[in-house]
C-alpha cells in the first residue's frame, strides 16, 4: 500500500526537526511511519566500521565523531545515484497512510520524492535562529555545516510550509497545526 501523503521535513542541525517530527508521530500514532534518509547511511557505516548503530541513530555526540566521514562517503554514492538513500530508506517503510521523512537535506532528495511520488509530497522547512540552535548544542563544524548536506536547501523557496522553531516560536501544538491542516484532506 502506497502512502496517501508524504511530509518531507528539512532544517539545519539543531533546528528541531526531530523534536517536531517526534511530536507529530506521537499524535498520529499508527497512521504514520517516520523515515530517515540517514538510516541506510548510518547502517552501512556501522557495519563498515563496526560501530554501534543505535548510537549513530541517536542524538549523541558519538554520531558527531563520524558525521564528516559519513557525509563524504554518502556524497560519493549520491554522485553515482542521487536517489540511492531515498530509495533505500523507503524500501523499509511500513504501509501507513502518512510517511514523515524527517531529514531531507538536498534538492536531489526532494527531486527524487517528487519524481517517485508526484503529488503526494508536501515540503516543510523548520527554521531556528543560530542563537537558539547554539543553546540546543549546535557548534559550527567546518566541512559539515558549510557543505551540501547542510546548505543545499538554503536557497530552496518552494516550501509548502515554513515553521519557526527558534526564538519567539509558538508552542509545539500551534507549530503542528498547519501540518494537521495538510493532513485534514486525508
N, C-alpha and C positions, 0 to 999 in steps of 0.2 A: 504494500500500500504506500503510495506516494503521500508526502505531507500536503496539507491544504495551504500552508503558509510557511515561509522560511524567513526568519528575522536574522539579518546579518548585523552584528554589533562590532563597532570599531572604536578605538580610542587609544590615546597614549598610555604608556606604562603608568600605573597608579592613578588612572582617571576614574576607576570604579566600575569597569566593565564586568568583572566577575561578581562584585558586590551586587550590582543591579540584576544581572542575569540569574544569580543565585536566588534573589528575592522573587524574581519573576517565575523561576522554576518552582519554587515553594508554593506560590499561589496557583500555578497551573496544574500542579501535581502530575498525574499520569497522562495528561493531554499533551505533554511536551517532552522533547528529547534535547539535551544540550550536547552540541557537537563542538569539538575543539580541533581546529586545523593543526594546532601544535601537538596534538596527541600522537599521531604517527611519527612526527619528528622526534619527540621525546622517547617514544617506544624504541625506535631504531637506535637512538643514541644510548639508551640504557643497555640494550643488547650488545652494541658495538664496544662500549667502554666498561661493561659490567657495573653499571650504576643502578641506584635504587630508583625505579620508575615512579613509585608513589611520591618520592621526594621531588623528582623532576616535575611532576604534575602539580605539586603544591605551590604555595606562595612563599616558600622558604628561600633562604639565602643559598641553599645547596644548588638550586636551579641556576642562580646567578653566576655561579662559578663556571658553568658550561654554556651560558647563553651565547657568547660570542662565537664559539666553535659551532654550536647548533645553527646559528644564523648563517654562517659561511657555508656549512655543508648543505643546508636546505636551499640556499641561493643557487648552489651548483646543480642541484636536482631540478629546481624551477627553470633554469636556463634551458634544459632539455625538454621539460614538460611542465608548463606553468600551472596546470591543474592537478598535478600528481597528488599533492597533500589534501586538496579539497576532495578529490575523488576517493582517496583512501579513507579519510575521516568519515565521509558519508556512507561508505560501504559497510560500516559497522553500526550505522544508526538504526534505531528501532522504528517500527511502523507506527508513528504517532502523528496526529494531525498538525502539530506545531513543532518545527525544528528551530532551535535557538543556536546559532553559530556565534560563539562568544568571543572570537578572536580574529576577525578579519583584519588583515594588515596591508594588503596590496590591492592595487587596481585590478591585477590579474585574478585575484581571489573573487572580487565582485564580478568580473567578466565571466569567469568560469561558471559561477552560480547562475548568472543571468542567461548564459548560453544553454545551460543544462536544465534549469527550472523555470525559465521565462518569467511569466507574470506572478509567480508565487513569491517573488523576492521583495522584501522591504528592508531598506538600509537605515541603520540607526547609528549615529555618531554620539559618543559620550565624550564630553569635554570637561576639563577641570583646569583651573589656573595652576601655574607652576608652584606657587606657594602652598596650595592645598596638596598637590602631589608630593612635595617635599615633606610636608607634615605626615604623609602616609608612607614615607620611606623612600621616595624617589631620590636617586643620586645619578646625575648625568654620567654616562659611561661612553667615552669615545669609541666608535666602532659599533655601538649598539643604538644609541639614541640619535645618531645623525646618519643612519643608513635607511634603505628602503623599508626594512621591517618596522620601523617607527615613523618614517617620514613620507612614504609613498602616497598616503591618502591625505596629506596636509592640504593639498590644493584641490581635492575632490569636492565638488559642490552639488552633487545630485542626491543628497541625503533625503530620505523620506521624513526623518525626524532627527533633530539635534537636541540632546538633553544635557543641561548643565548640571554636573555633579561636583562642582567646585564651590568656591566661596559664594555665599548668598543662595545656595541651592535650595530647592523646595524639599520638603520631607519626601522620603522614599516613595510613599504611596502616590503622592502627587507627581513624582517623576515617572512613575509607571503608568499613570492614567492615559497618556497619549498612546502608549503601546497597547493597552487594553482596548482603546478605540480602534486601533488597526485590527485587533482580533475579534471585535464585535461583529464583523461581517462574516464570520465562520458559521 
